[in-house]
Amino acid sequence: MFDFHADRKRYFEMQYLTAKGYVLPFIEQHVTIAPGMRVLEIGAGEGGVLNAFLERGCQGVGVELDPRRVEWACGFLWEPIGRGQLHFVDKDIYQTDLNSDLKGAFDIIVLKDVIEHIHDQPRLLKTMHNWLVPGGVIFFGFPPWQMPFGGHQQIAHSFLAKLPYVHLLPRRLYAFLLTINNEPVSELLEIRDTRITIERFERICVEQGYSILKTLHYLINPIYQWKFGWNPKKQWTLLRKIPYLRNFVTTCVYYLVTPVAVK
């Protein structure tokens, strides 16, 4: 495991800086982020991404399944929570109620490094239609499954944490390697089972009635500048246009989508 995975304050700061420097500017190429807007983050973790929206005067709601991460978030963001600008819901997203838990519809929904963890992704996209105000948008940022560390093996404790593409091994062999190295087998296999590619994500969007407003593919993920000291780099145009192959060499993709208007 890399050191930053154990330092939750540092990870909070990395998420905040990435959101402030890259996610919000990406969204604002289509939608102006204004004070009072309601923002929902699914898989909010410690709240670093939401913090960038709070600084802009937005009202935030974070949904996070892991109660430990909600506890850390409440410690980092006690001031906006105290003044009623932010609240957290520690539930499975499929168990939340729009009115009682989320307090109504949103202008922006954010899923950063989350959709690859979600079971039944088409179901979630279909559900989120009802969670947006008219003209609302959803931001997705995720690593394509086949990219070097698309299996999230960097959370491992053994040499597997630094072994690119190991997650692409046949499932039984991958599970065996995880088991004999005392790794979190169920967590890492879940990523394998919920894996998502660029092509599959775009197909789900179309099937569930969304229009893709904007896309951005990165050869080097923006957050890597704080994780590893690597400068962000957008994907080369030629590679970005080659289906399937691009998944192996694109470390992060950003999407902004909105429901297709019903005529």
Phi, psi and omega in degrees: 000136175289151187302324185293341178289336179269342181260094187292328177295317178296319180294321175304314182294321179296318178295319179298312182295322178295316179297314182295319186274337188228314184291308181297316176299324177297313179297320185285356170289347178233326185229129175284125178273114188241153176305141179092345177298145178264127183236127176250130170247124176266128188073051190286345180057229181277357174092011181299317179295314180300327182301325179295324177286323179299321178300335180269007177088011179284160171264127187245146171229129178244129175251125183215127184286329185273112182297333178295320181288327174296320178298317177296318180300318180295329176288319181286327189241036184295331181291306178296330175294317181296327181267007174081015180274343187213140167217154182248149177236115181263078181218162165297135184303329180285349180259001182276150176251133185302319185273310186284324182267314188265348175065031174111179187283169188233153173279324182222135171243137184238130170229098181252118183057044185229320188300333179287351176262348190276129172281144179055062182302321177301322179299317181295315180298322177296318180297321186291347173308317184280353183262359182252142170287163176305129182085001180291159184229160176236130174260132173237135170225127183202158174272127174303145188305318187276359181294163190311323180237035181292348177268005182059028180294351177296346177277356180291165182256344183262191178301340181299335181298334184245020182254102182294148175067004180298332181291348180273359175296159174308145189306315183294320178292318178298315179299321179298314179298320178296318183295311184289344177257013176056044179267165177289083190300309185296321181294316182285328176288331176298319177299321179295320184284334181256014186308150180218140178252170176301313183295318181293319179299313181296323178295318178298318179303312181296314182296329182264013171082038178244148171257132178275113184277323185202146176225153175208124180252137180246131168288318177238115182304134179307324183291345181294340179293332177267334178281316190232355182080020180264136179286136178300147178213127177292152181294145176298141186304316182297311180296322181300335184266359182261105180304152178069300182302321184299334180296331183282340187233013177246115187275346182197142173231142174248139175224144168236123185231161177212149178299142176289131181296134177277124181273000000 
